[in-house]
């Protein structure tokens, strides 16, 4: 259990014609201490009957990725980051 992530995001995959599927974040999941299951907190319910996906989430990795995305967007739009 030591290498099990502490936090997951739950996504509903929404198929789109001629595009990649859209991953809508609909909640979170945390593993039980005994490693035999998860507690889910869903903010919405999937209505399309398609797949649900749980992906490990690390806040620090997310902040670095988001910072890089914002830098790219600002650079593309011609403004410098603060």
N, C-alpha and C positions, 0 to 999 in steps of 0.2 A: 504494500500500500504506500510505501515511501515515495515511489515515483508516480503515483496517481496525482494528477492536477487537483488543486483545491477548489477550482471554480470552472464552470462550463457555461457557455452561452447556448441557448436552444434556438434553432432557426427552423422556419418553415420554408421549404423550397417551392417557389412559385414559378411554374414553367411559363416561358414567353416565346412566342413564335419568332424564329430567325434571330434569337438572342440567347445569351447565357441565362440560366435560371436566376431569378432574383432571390436572394437569401434575406428573408425578413426575420429580424431578431424578435422573438416573441416571449423570451423569458430566460431563466437561469436554472442551473442544476448544481447541486453540491453532493459529493459522494458521502454515503454513510460511513461512520467510523469503522465499522466491521468490514467495509469493502464489498458488501453484498447488494447494494442498491444505491439509489439516488433520491434526493428530495428535489422536487420540481416546483418552481414558482413561475407560473405562466401569466403574462400580462394580457395575452389574447389567445384565442383558440384558432388552430388552422382550419380553414373552411374548405380548402380545395381537395382534401383527401389524399394529398401527396405526402412525401417523406418529411419526417422531422430529423434534424441533424443536431448532435451535440458536439461542440468544438471546445477544446481546452482554451481557457482565457487567462492571460497573464496581464495584469494592469500595466506593468512597466513596459512590456513589449508593445501593448496597444498604444501607450502614450508616445513611444518612439516612432511607431508607424504613423500615427496621426500627425505628429510634428513634421515628419518627412512629407506627408501628403499635403499639408498646409503650405509648406515651403514650395513644393512643386506648383501648387495652384497659384500662389502669389507671384512666383517667378514667371509663370505663363501669362498672368494678367499684367505683368510689367511693374509690380510694386515690390519693394524690399520688405523683408520681415521686420517687425519691431524689435 
